[in-house]
Each structure stands twice: as structure tokens, then as C-alpha cells.
Amino acid sequence: MKAIFPPLFLALWLSSGRSVPAAEPANPNASPKARAILNYFHALGARQERRLLSGQFTGTGDRANLELLSRIHDQTGCWPALMGVDYADFSHRRLTSSAPNRSAIAYWHQGGLVTISAHLYNPANATEYGLRDPGVDLNRLLVPGTETYRRWMGELDLAADGLRELRDAGVVVLWRPFHEMNGGWFWWGAKDPPTFIQVWRQMFDYFTRVKRLDNLLWVYSPNHGAKTAAYYPGDQYVDLVGLDAYTDFVDTHHIRGYAEVARLGKPFGFTEFGPHGAQNPPGDYDYRRFIEGVTRDFPQAVFFMCWDWKWSLAANTHTQEMLRHPWLVNRAELPPGLAGAGR
């Protein structure tokens, strides 16, 4: 397919003095705005400064709002470039897009980028949410006529309805399904890689060809550790890649699997970062350690998203110094018109 060069990105290339080839999105029908954003991510890696987008997760389900982002701005004078929400409504054991979409649309129109994940419920479990159910056979999601397949397609429809609302509002979404699939703590995790890949591709085909969600950029985000590239669905199904990592130590000894994911050739980011560990963070992390580690050991990184609560940019120390590092791109440094009005 002939490459499309959005006028905004042509201006960025000309102003940078570099010749950066346009990236072809996984979805060949991706909107011009989605293409411009993907091209922007690809161009960041060639820069010496202003090359790492800041990000903050803001909440799940009905708890999603922009309060945490406002706290970060009050403390640092900076708005993160990227805001994250999740469609899981744990209190009601369902997916919901209402509050996440309100926050996403508001931040988009303020000039920020948007990433969305979903802690999906287990379609093989008819009575419970089942997020951490063991022993799930992913093949059952692919067999039409079964109750598991019926519930699974209904779940995909719920997520697609939310993403369609964002499409109709002109919002481009970095869509991050099945996160941490190489770990065994979610029902879809640590499965047979070829079967997992079939499930990813099924979702991709349904969302792109049937639902026509041309506002999505697809993000592959294993947990740091083993088999980080084993579940990769293929270049035609992924736009960006990353690692989820919960640790104080930002180096390749403590964050494993970077080289394997970086070799995939897609823009790389820390799709979730949390200091201390995955549980009970003390909220005393010096965030200068994060940027020092990224610049030293993760040279291909072009974005990150901190998790909320005591992992967040608002709950730890020296965040302002980190956000003002020469590598950082906050919302104010995004190219005019990259997010917001227009398609």
C-alpha cells in the first residue's frame, strides 16, 4: 500500500532536518491521525533530546479521572504527554468505558495522547470475573457455538463499543490488550504462544475488519522477564512494543527481556512502570533514578507510563527534575495538532 504522509508529520520531518521513512501501521486502514502519531513515535528514536514521552496511568473503570494528572501538574508544572486508563470495573465485575472515555476525550482535547488497557474477565467462567483463573484453555475462545466463545465475543463487543466512541470523537488510542501475557497471574497468561497469538489476531481482525476501529495503534506489552518476544503476534498485528516493570532498579540486570523486545523493530516503551515492586510500594522513590537508568541502559525507549497510587509521579520524590530532563517530552512539548481536534 502506498505510504500516506500526513501534512503535520511532513512539517515535523522538515523541521528536524532528518529523512525519516513513514511507518506503515498494522491496520492498513488506520486513520491519518493514527498514522501521524505512529510516525511521530518512530521519529523520536533518532533524536538526541525531547525523545521520551512521559505518561501516567489514572485509574480503572468508574474510578478513572484526571485528578492524578492535575496533582502532577500542581507539583511539577508539567502535564504528562500520555494518559492511561483501563476499562475494567472491578467493583462491579464488568467492563465499562464511560468514565475512562470521558477522561480520555478530555485529555485528548487538552493536547495529550491516550493509552487504554483492559483487565478482561475470563469468558470461560460463567459466574465470576475470573481475572486470575488458572488453567484456562484459550482454544475455547476460538470455537464458534460454545458458551465460552459467545461470552468472549460479547466481551469484545463491550470493549469495541467504548473504542468506537473514542473513534467517533476523533481520539487515537494506543490499545494495549492482554498485557503481561508471558506471566502466569492473569487468565490469558503463560499459555501456549501459538494459541495466544491466534487469540490476539482474532481480536485484531474483529476490531479492524468488522468493527472498523481505525483509531487504534496496537501495543504489545509483556512483563519484563522470560519469553518477552515469544508471544509476539507479528509485525502485521503490532505497532508499538514495551515492557511492564515494577522495580527500583532500572538496569538490564533487574529489567530482563529488553533486548528481545527491542529487536522486534517497533517503537519501544515502558508500558507500565512502578517503583519498588508489584505490591505495597512505600511512595519514596527518587524518580531521577528512572531517567538515569533509561538513558544509560534502554536507549530505544521513546515513552513510559507510570502506574497510579503510590507508584505514581505524584506520590514519589524528585519528579519535577525527572520531567524536566532534556530527554523528556511532556504534553506542552508535543507537536501542535498531534492530539486534539481534527482527524
N, C-alpha and C positions, 0 to 999 in steps of 0.2 A: 504494500500500500504506500502511496506517495506520502512523504512526511509533510505534516502541517506545521507551519511556523507562525504561532500567534504573534501579532504585532507587538504586544508587550514584551515577549521574550526576545524578539529581534532587537528591540531597543536595549535590552539588558546585554545581549551579546556585543552590540556595537559599543556600548559604554564601557564594557570590560576590556575591550581590545583583544579578546580571545575568540577563536573559532571553536565553538562547542557544537557537536552534531546534535540534532534534535533526537530525543529519546522516543522510541515507539512504545506506547503503553500496552499493557497486557490486553486490554479491551480495545480492539481496533476502532470502535465507535465512541471512544472516550470524548467527552466534550472539549471544546477549545480551552476552556478554563482549566480542566483537569490536565490537559497536555501542557499548558503553560506552567502549572505548578510542578509537574513531574520534571520538566526541563530545568526549572529552577533548582530542584534538588540535585539533578545531575551536574549542574554547573558549579555548585558550591564546593565540590571536592577539589577544584582547580584553584581555588582562592588561597591567598596567604592570610587574609583577615576576613572577618564577617562571613564565616563559613559554617557555623554550628548553631542551629536553631534551638532556642530554649523552649521547654514545654512543661506543662503542669497538668496532671490529671485532677479533675474537680469533683468526681463523685459518680455513684451508680444510681440508676432508676430515679425515683422521686426525690432523691437527695441531691441530684445534680443541679448546680447553680454556679454563679460566677463570684461568690463571696470569697473563696480562697484566692482567686486571681486578684481581686481588689485588695486583699490583705498583702499580697506580694508587692503590688504597686505602692501601697502606703508605706511599706518598709524599705523599698529599694528605689522607687521612682521608675521601675521598669514593668511593662506588661510582657509576659511570655509570648513568644511568637506562635506557639501551638497550644491549644487547649484540648484536653481529653475527657470523654465521658463514656459510660458503659450502659447498655440497655437492660442490664439485669436489675430487677426489683426484688431484692432478697426478702424483704419484709412480707411481700405478697406472693412470693414464689412464682414469678412470671417474668416475661419481658415487657418493658414499657419504654416508649420513646418520647412521651410528652415532655417531661421536664428536661431530659437530655437534649432534645431538639430545640426547645426554647433557648437553652444556654448556647447551643452550637450556632443557631441563627444569629443571636445577639452578638456573639463574639466575632463571627464572620463579618457582620456588617460594621463592626468596630475595626476591622482590618486584620484580624487574626485567622490562623489556619486551624483546622479541626481534625481530630482523630477520634474514631469510635471503635470500641470493642464490645463484646457481648459474652458474659459468662452464661453460655447456653445451658438450658436444662436438658436432662437426659431423656430422649424420646423413647427409650426402651423401658422407662419407668412410668407407669400409668398413674401413680398416686402421689409421688413425691417429686421435688425439684431435681434431686439426684445429681447435683453438680459433681460430687466426689464418689459416685458409684464405681466400684471396681468391676472388672470382668465384662464390660460391655463389648458386644460383637458389632463392630462398625459395619460389617457387611449387611446387617439388618436394615440399615438406613438406606440401602440401595435397592431394596426388593419391593417393587410396587405391589400393592394388595395387602401388605402386612400392616398391623396396627402401629408398629414402630415407624414404618415409612409414612403412614398417614400423619402421625403426630409430628414427625420430623418436617414434613412439608408444611404443616401448619405453623411450625416454629419459624421456618424460613420465611413464610408469608408475613408473620408478625415483624420480623426484622426488616424485611423488604419494604413493608408499609412505612416504617419510620425513615428508612433511607430514601424512599420516594418523596416523602415530604421535604426532605432536605434538597433532593434534586430539583423539585419544583420551586424551591426558594432560591435556587442558584448556588447552593453550598456544595463545594467539593469536599469529599470525605476521604481521609486516609483510613480505610476499612481494615481492621485487624482481627480477623476471626481465628478461633482455635489456638489462642496464644499458649505458649509453653507446652506445645504438643509433644515434645521429647521427654517431658516429665510425667510421672505417674499419678499426680494428685487430682487431675480432672478426668471426667469420664472418657474424653476423647484422647487422652494422653498415653504415651508409651505403647502404642499399638503397632501392628504390622505396618511398616511405612508404605508399601504399595496400596494397601486398603485405605489408609488415611489419605493418601494422595487422590484416590478416587473420590472420596467424600469432599475434599477441598474442590476438586474440579467440578463435581456435581453442583456445589453451591455457586461456584464461579459461573458456570454455564446457565444456571437458573436465574441468577441475578443479572447477568449481562444480556443473554439472548431472549429470555422470557420477560423478565421484569424491566429490562432496558434501563438499568441503573448506570448510566454513562457518566455519572458524577463520582464514581469510586476509583480510588487508587488502592491496590491490594497490597497489604503489608504482611510479610512472613516473619513471625517473631517467636522463635524457640527460646527456651530458658538457657542461660549460659550453662555449659557443662558438656556432656557427651552427646553425640549424634545430632549436632546442631544443624547439619546440612542434610541429614538422612531423610527428612520429611519434606524437603523442598519440592513443591508441585511442578516446577518447571518455569522457564523464562516466560512462557506464554500465559502464565497464570499469576504472576507476581510482578509488582512494580518497585517496591522497596523492601528492604530486609533489616533485621535488627536482632538484638538480644535483650531479654529481661534479666536484670541482675540486681540482687539485693546483697550488698556488701559494703564495708567501709573502704576496702582496698581496691582501687581502680588500677589494676595491672593485669597482665595476661596470665599471671600465676593464680590469681583469685577469680578472674573472669575468664573462663575457658570456652573455647569454641569460636573465638573471633575470627581466626584465620580461615576456618572452613566457610563461615558465612560471608566474610569479605570477598572470598574468591568467587562468589556467585555473580559478582559484577553489577549488582544493583546498589543504589544509594543506601548506605548503612547508618543505623542509629541505635541508640539505647531506647528501645520501645517501652521499657519500664526501668526506672532506677529507683532504688531505695537504700539509703544508708543503714548500716548495722546488720540487718537481716530481714527475713520474711515475716517475723513476728516481734511485737513489743519493742519497737525502736525507742531509744531514750530521748531523741529530739535534740541532740547536742553535737551533731555532725558539722564539721568545718567544710563547707561546700567548695572552698578553694582546693581541697584535695581532689574533688571530682574533676575539675577542669585541668588541674595539673596532670592527672592520670590520663585523661583523654588526649591531651596534646602530646603526651610522651609515648603512649602505647597503643592508641587507637586512631591512627592518622586518617582513616577513611570515614570517621564519624562525621555526619552532617546534621544530625538532630538528636535530641533526647527528650524524654518525658519523665518527670519525677512523679512518683505516686503520691497520694494525698496523706492526710492525717500527719503523724509525726515524721514521715519521710519527706514531707513537702518542703518547697523552697521557703515557705512562710514559717516553718517550725524549727529551723536549724540556724546555724551561725554563718557569718561572712558570705551570705547570699548576694548582697549587693556587689561585693568585689568580684564574685564569680560572674554575675550577669553583666558586669562592665568590662570583662576581659575582652581583648581585641578579637578573639575568635567568635564572640557571641553575636547572634542575630536575635534581637528581641522584636516585639511587634512593630515598634517605631522604625526599625531598620529594614523591614520587609519592603520590597519594591511597591511603589504606589500602584494600586489597582490589582495586585496579585490576588488578594482576597476582597470580598465585598461585592458591590453592585457590578452587574454585567456578567456575561457568560462567555 
